[in-house]
């Protein structure tokens, strides 16, 4: 039996092939978070006085009867969770070798991130 040469153009490539998608997703979520940070900064600087009502208005302002502040904040929360998931998932894959422990940490991370987003959205959208 002749050994298979796995160097050069005929090498065997395996894996999930999710690297490019994760790379693009992390860059897109970073851009969303950067833009949202600028919007928050402008909102804080435009605030006449740093009061509770002014802070609340940053997150609840409307435009043409649409809750733009709540929509932008929710988009930022989802983006932050997705961005964090990609980064933490890669850390678990790179540094945690036992498969069972890695699965446990991934599930724990997902539960934490989903719970955080649900809690944030609950606080933001309640009346």
N, C-alpha and C positions, 0 to 999 in steps of 0.2 A: 504494500500500500504506500502510495506516494503522499508525503505530508502536503497539506494545503498551505500555500504561501499567502499570508495575510498582510502583505505590505504593498503599498502603491495603489494602483487603480482597481485591483481585484480584491481588496481587503473586504472582510465581512463587517458591515456596520449594523449594529443593533442598538436598541434603546427605544424610548418612548417618543423621541423627536419633538419634544415640547419646548426646547430651549429657545427657539426664535419667537414663538408665541408668547412665552413668559417674558422675554426681553422686551418685546414691543408693548405688552400689557403694562409692565412696570414703568416704562417710559411714558406711556399715555396717562397712567394714574399719577405719576409725578408731575406732569404738566397740569393736570386738573387741580392737584393740590397746590401747586405754585400759583396758579391763577386765582384760586379761591383765597389763598393767603393774601394776595394783593387786594382782592375785593374787601376782605376783612380789615386790612390795614387802612384802606381808603375810608371805609365805614367808620372806623374808630377815630381817624383823624378829622373826619367831617362832623363828628358828634359834638354838639355844643358843650355838653357837660357829661362827664363819665358817671352816668346814673344807671340804676337798674332798668328804667324804662328805655333809655337810649341803647343799652346793651341788648335788651329784648327786641327792640326795633330792628337791629342789624339782622336778626335771624327771622323776623316775621314781616319784613316789608313786602308790599305787593306792587305789581305793575300790571295795569289793565285787568284788574281783578284776579290775577294769578299770584299765588303765594311764592314769589320768586326767591325770597330769602330762605324759606323752608326747603324749596326744591334744590337750591344750590348747596345748602348745608347737608341735605340728605345725599346728594351726589358726592360731596366731599367725604362723607362718612363711608359710603360704599367704596369709594376709590381708596381711602386709607386702609380699609379692611382688606381689599384685594391686593394692594401693594404690600401690606404686611404679610399676607398669606404667602405670596410668591417668595418673599425674602426668607421667612421663617421656614417654609417648606424646603427651600434649597439648603438652609443650614442643617435641618434634620437629615436630609439626604446625604449631605457631604460628610457629616461628623458623627452620626449615630449609625453604627453598623448592625446591631441586632434588629432584625426585621420587626419583631413584636414590639420592641420598645419604640422604634420609629413610627409604627402604626399608631401606638398609643399616644405619642406626642403629637402626631398629625391630627388625630381626632380631638385631642384636648385643645389644640390650637384653633381648629375649626369651631368647636363649641364656644371658646372664649370670644373669637371674633364675631361670630353670629350673635351671640348674646350681647356683646357690646353695641353692635349696630342696632339690634332690636331695641335695646334700652335707650339709645340715643334717639332713634326715630320716635319711640313712644313719648319721650320727654318733649321733643321738638313739635310733634303734631297734635299733642293733646290740647284741649281747649282751656 
